[in-house]
Amino acid sequence: MQRNISGLERVLRLCLGLGICAAVLMLGHTNLADSALLLVGLFLVLNGLTARCYLWRWLGINSFRRAGGCSISPNDRSEA
């Protein structure tokens, strides 16, 4: 799967995921809601590390833009 998360979104997801995981682990409670929140935090960390989000792919969202996306490359010029 291709990257579909921008650099800023990667950083935000990574920070948010780490914050959620740290908060859940520091509270020390172990109930179903905390486990689900920890799982969400882990998914956000993985999204931030890999720059891929399956939910975004399923929804057709792509915030990743390649730098230098020129439509005509120097090798494609035809000489008349």
Secondary structure, 3 states (H helix, E strand, C coil): CCCCCCHHHHHHHHHHHHHHHHHHHHHCCCCHHHHHHHHHHHHHHHHHHHCCCHHHHHHCCCCCCCCCCCCCCHHHCCCC
